[in-house]
Every structure is written in C-alpha cells, then in structure tokens.
Amino acid sequence: MTTIQKLKDLGGSEWIKGDIHRIYFNEKDILKLGGASFKYYNSGNIQSGKLDNEVISNSYGNKLKSDAFSVKLWWDASDRKFHTKGNPETDIIERAIENIKKQM
C-alpha cells in the first residue's frame, strides 16, 4: 500500500493541482488522530472528553478543539513531510502528526 493510500485511509483528503500533490487532514481528523474524543450536549457544548481514554476537563477539550480548528495540516508528496499553517506547536497537532507517522 502506498503512503498516499495509507494517509487517505487515516482520513486524509487528496488534493492535486499542477505539480502540487497534498493530503489534507481536517479538524475532526486531527482530533481523532490526536487521540481526542468527545460527547456533546444537544446544544453542541462538550459534555465530556477524553484524550487517549483519559478523562480531560471540558475547558481543555475546548482548547484542543480550538487548536485543531485553527490549523491546517497536510502531507506534501513532493518533500514527503507534514506541514501546517497556523500555530503548529499545539498538543493536538503534535500528537496527530506523531500518531499518523506511527501508522505509516
């Protein structure tokens, strides 16, 4: 299986334009790959959250969600590296990239 197919299987979306070939991960993928999971009230607020099956506070869960929504994450086929736009030095982004690399 190719690297690109593995990344797509992990939730990435392939994007090709001219010489640019990337696999993008959306915020839900980042949270899942970073080990975060949430239950929500009907209002959309977090009812409970876990990080690697450890209970976390709702405020930390909101921070993780905010971090995931504020960063674009992609893998570039030309240099075979991960790239980010936004603040890449957040717990959830680093965890997601590390977990993706482990599964590649």
C-alpha positions in Angstrom: 0.0 0.0 0.0 1.3 3.4 -0.9 1.9 6.2 1.6 -0.8 8.3 -0.1 -3.3 5.5 0.3 -2.4 5.0 3.9 -2.9 8.7 4.6 -6.2 8.6 2.8 -7.3 5.6 4.8 -6.5 7.6 8.0 -9.0 10.2 6.9 -6.9 12.5 4.7 -8.3 14.1 1.6 -6.1 14.1 -1.6 -5.7 17.4 -3.5 -3.8 17.7 -6.7 -3.3 20.9 -8.7 -0.5 21.1 -11.3 2.7 20.0 -9.6 1.2 20.2 -6.1 0.1 17.0 -4.5 -1.1 17.1 -0.9 -3.1 15.1 1.6 -5.1 17.4 3.9 -6.5 16.5 7.3 -9.5 18.3 8.6 -10.1 19.3 12.2 -12.2 16.2 13.0 -9.4 14.0 11.6 -6.8 15.9 13.7 -8.8 15.4 16.9 -9.3 11.7 16.2 -5.7 11.1 15.2 -4.5 13.1 18.2 -6.4 10.7 20.5 -9.3 13.0 21.5 -12.9 12.0 21.7 -15.9 13.9 22.9 -19.6 13.5 23.9 -21.8 16.5 23.3 -24.9 18.0 24.8 -27.7 18.8 22.3 -26.5 22.4 22.4 -23.2 21.4 20.9 -21.2 22.0 24.1 -18.9 19.4 25.3 -20.5 17.0 27.9 -17.3 15.0 28.4 -13.9 14.5 26.8 -11.1 12.0 26.7 -7.6 12.1 25.5 -6.2 8.6 24.9 -9.1 7.3 27.0 -8.1 9.5 30.0 -10.8 11.9 31.1 -10.0 15.6 30.5 -11.7 18.8 31.6 -14.2 20.4 29.3 -12.0 23.5 29.2 -9.0 21.5 28.0 -11.3 19.8 25.5 -12.4 23.1 24.2 -8.7 24.2 23.8 -7.9 21.1 21.8 -10.9 21.7 19.5 -9.9 25.3 19.1 -6.3 24.3 18.3 -7.5 21.7 15.7 -9.8 24.2 14.0 -7.2 27.0 13.8 -4.5 25.0 12.0 -4.4 23.5 8.5 -2.4 20.2 8.4 -1.2 18.5 5.2 1.4 16.0 4.0 3.2 17.1 0.8 4.1 14.4 -1.7 7.0 16.4 -3.2 9.0 16.5 0.1 7.2 13.7 1.9 6.8 15.9 5.0 4.0 17.3 7.1 3.3 21.0 7.0 1.0 23.3 8.9 -0.5 26.7 8.5 -1.3 28.4 11.8 0.1 27.5 15.2 1.6 24.0 14.8 3.0 23.9 18.3 -0.1 22.7 20.0 -0.6 19.4 21.8 -3.2 18.0 19.5 -1.4 18.8 16.3 1.9 17.3 17.5 0.0 14.2 18.8 -1.9 13.8 15.5 1.3 14.0 13.4 3.1 11.6 15.7 0.2 9.1 15.5 0.0 9.4 11.7 3.7 8.7 11.4 3.4 5.6 13.6 0.7 4.3 11.3 2.5 4.9 8.1 
